[in-house]
């Protein structure tokens, strides 16, 4: 997977967010990815732009299954990335596939608007969790915040995915996950063609060779702290680790 993180495509140095059609394409691919897992009773549990890479064909690829788990009913582990956690995960009430659907809703909001819906500048983690659990998010109203990218279909889907009660959230109703596939937001997507990769990707980079990593963010400018010289710890400090 050589085209970098979806995060880097969404957040550039001069802009945040994606065009509407690009957002539909990537979110449809992500939906099919988590849907594939859910049909096998696997919860992903850490959906975020950094965990979605873009392949050489331009299609999204979900990676890092470190928190993925086979779950028949519910699980109670608090895990994931704070910005994308569902309320029931934070409250430790048990969560199922609906937690992934919530995270997808957060990601679609971020793709369109450039920001996540519950975080405000200066929030610590407790304040963020309180916002996710109790606050109602608001769609942007100014052009500067990309309000025009939030179409009626986008607002409808996001609102239904970001329903705080998991039993009332889209994907957890009588129609199951098919309700998300059938949402008007995805009306331009033929999912069988998407699975066959017959829909042109919005961005398909040139790959020079099998080891080309030029599409990933370069961190070579960062200091290698493993080469730092540190004084030896004292005998008293060593005692702390005696039982390890």
Secondary structure, DSSP 8 states (H G I E B T S, - for coil): --S-BHHHHHEETTEES--HHHHHHHHHHHHHHHHHHHTTTEE-----GGGEEE-TTS-EEE---TT-EE-SS-B----S-GGG--HHHHTTS-B-HHHHHHHHHHHHHHHHHSS-SS--TT--HHHHHHHHHH-------SGGGTGGG--HHHHHHHHHHT-SSGGGSTTSSTTTTHHHHTSGGGTT--HHHHHTT-S--S------STT--TTS---TTS--GGG-------HHHHHTTTT-
